[in-house]
Amino acid sequence: MNTTTVDVLTVAEWEKTLEEQKFISERGVRRLFAKIGNVTNAFDPKRIARSVTCVDEGITSGLHLAGSGVLLSPERRSAELAAAGVTELTTHDGCGAFGIAFPNETDVNRACKRWGAVEARRLGLSHRHITAQEMDRPARSHIATAIYYDATGTFNRIAGLPKGFVVSRKSFSSGPGDLALCLKIAFGDLGFGKLFTNVSPLNIILLPHPSDRNLSLGVLEKEAQTVAVPYGRRVRIDGFKTAWFAGN
C-alpha cells in the first residue's frame, strides 16, 4: 500500500474495508447479499419516495442521478424526471457533479442549494438540501469501494453492504455516463484512488431487472465493461439475478 500520496485518514478508512473486500473477492457479491438477513430492505420502493438524489455514496435513499440531473440539459432533465415520476428534487453539500457543471462557483454548497431551489420551482417539484452532517460519509472525501449499477429501480444501500455510489440505471437514461463519473470520483484525489489495485479493486455491482431483457445482467455487464476499460483490473465487475433478493 502506497501511503505517500494518500491522506492518513483516507488510509484509516480504507483499512476498515479490507475484510469486506476480501469476502467479495473470495465469495462474490451474491454471497455478500445472501448473508445479510434483512437484504430485502435494500429493495424497498418506499425508500425511493419519488425523490431524485445524487449518486453520492453518502446518500442512501431516493432515485440516484448524478447531481440530481445538473449535468443534463434543462429539457432533458425535465423529461427524465417527469418520466421517473419524481416529486422532490434534492441537492447536497460537496456535490462533485455540481462542481463540474458550474466550475467557477466559489461557494459551491451555497450555489448548489440555490440552483436546486430555483430548478425545483421551474419543474414544479419540492426541494430539499442535504447537509454534510446528514450524509453517510466524511465531509471531504469519498470512501466508496463499490458502485451499485441498479436496474431494479428500487435499490438503496443498507447497513452491511459496502459503501458505494448508486446509479439508478432503470430510471434514467444517463446510467453509463453516471457510472463513468462515479469511477472518475472513486479513482480521483477525493476517493481511495491509488489504493485500488488488481488485488483490491473497486467493485461494480450489477443489479439487473428481474424480468426486463433490456435491463438484463448481460446488458448491464456490457455497459459496465465498456465504461471500466481505462481502469483495467483495478475494477471488478460482478452481479447476480435479483429476483429472490428483491422479494420478487
Long-range contacts (C-beta under 8 A, 24 or more apart in sequence): 1-195, 2-194, 2-195, 5-194, 6-192, 6-193, 6-194, 6-195, 7-141, 9-138, 9-141, 10-141, 10-143, 10-192, 10-195, 11-195, 13-138, 13-141, 13-143, 13-192, 14-143, 14-192, 14-195, 17-143, 17-145, 17-162, 17-163, 18-200, 20-145, 20-162, 21-145, 21-162, 21-200, 21-203, 24-162, 24-203, 24-236, 24-238, 25-200, 25-236, 28-238, 28-240, 29-203, 29-205, 29-238, 29-239, 29-240, 30-238, 30-240, 32-161, 32-162, 33-161, 33-240, 33-245, 34-245, 36-158, 36-160, 36-161, 38-158, 39-158, 39-160, 39-245, 40-245, 40-246, 40-247, 41-158, 42-155, 42-156, 42-157, 42-158, 42-161, 42-245, 43-152, 43-154, 43-155, 43-242, 43-245, 43-246, 43-247, 44-154, 44-156, 45-154, 47-154, 47-156, 48-153, 48-154, 48-156, 49-88, 50-84, 50-85, 50-86, 50-87, 50-88, 51-86, 51-87, 51-88, 51-89, 51-90, 51-128, 52-81, 52-84, 52-86, 52-88, 52-89, 52-90, 53-90, 53-92, 53-130, 54-90, 54-91, 54-92, 54-95, 54-97, 55-97, 55-165, 55-166, 55-167, 55-178, 55-181, 55-182, 56-92, 56-94, 56-95, 56-96, 56-135, 56-137, 56-142, 56-165, 57-136, 57-137, 57-142, 57-143, 57-144, 57-157, 57-163, 57-164, 57-165, 57-166, 58-92, 58-135, 58-136, 58-137, 59-90, 59-92, 59-130, 59-135, 59-136, 59-166, 60-136, 60-156, 60-157, 60-158, 61-156, 62-90, 62-156, 63-153, 63-168, 63-171, 63-172, 64-150, 64-165, 64-166, 64-167, 64-168, 64-178, 65-168, 65-171, 65-172, 65-174, 65-178, 66-97, 66-174, 66-177, 66-178, 66-181, 66-182, 67-91, 67-95, 67-96, 67-97, 67-98, 67-100, 67-101, 68-116, 69-172, 70-95, 70-97, 70-98, 70-101, 70-102, 70-115, 71-97, 71-100, 71-101, 71-174, 71-177, 71-181, 72-174, 74-122, 77-119, 77-123, 78-123, 80-172, 80-173, 80-174, 81-123, 81-125, 84-171, 84-172, 86-125, 87-125, 87-126, 88-120, 88-125, 88-126, 88-127, 88-128, 89-116, 89-119, 89-120, 89-123, 89-125, 89-126, 89-127, 89-128, 90-116, 90-127, 90-128, 90-129, 90-130, 91-115, 91-116, 91-127, 91-128, 91-129, 91-130, 92-129, 92-130, 92-131, 92-135, 93-129, 93-130, 93-131, 93-132, 93-135, 93-139, 94-132, 94-135, 94-139, 94-140, 96-181, 96-185, 96-190, 97-181, 100-181, 136-163, 137-163, 140-190, 141-190, 141-191, 142-185, 142-186, 142-188, 142-190, 142-191, 142-192, 143-191, 143-192, 144-182, 144-185, 144-186, 144-191, 144-192, 144-202, 145-192, 145-202, 145-203, 146-202, 146-203, 146-204, 146-205, 147-179, 147-182, 147-183, 147-186, 147-202, 147-203, 147-204, 147-205, 148-205, 148-207, 149-175, 149-179, 149-204, 149-205, 149-206, 149-207, 149-220, 149-223, 149-224, 149-239, 150-207, 151-206, 151-207, 151-208, 151-209, 151-212, 151-215, 151-219, 151-220, 152-207, 152-208, 152-209, 152-210, 152-242, 152-246, 153-209, 154-246, 155-207, 162-203, 164-203, 164-205, 169-215, 169-220, 169-223, 170-209, 170-212, 170-215, 175-223, 176-223, 176-226, 176-227, 179-204, 179-223, 179-224, 179-227, 180-227, 183-227, 183-228, 183-231, 183-235, 187-231, 187-234, 196-231, 196-234, 196-235, 197-234, 198-232, 198-233, 198-234, 201-233, 201-234, 201-235, 201-236, 202-231, 202-234, 202-235, 202-236, 203-235, 203-236, 203-237, 203-238, 204-228, 204-235, 204-236, 204-237, 204-238, 205-238, 205-239, 206-237, 206-238, 206-239, 206-240, 207-239, 207-242, 208-239, 208-241, 208-242, 209-242, 210-241, 210-242, 210-243, 210-246, 210-248, 211-248, 217-241
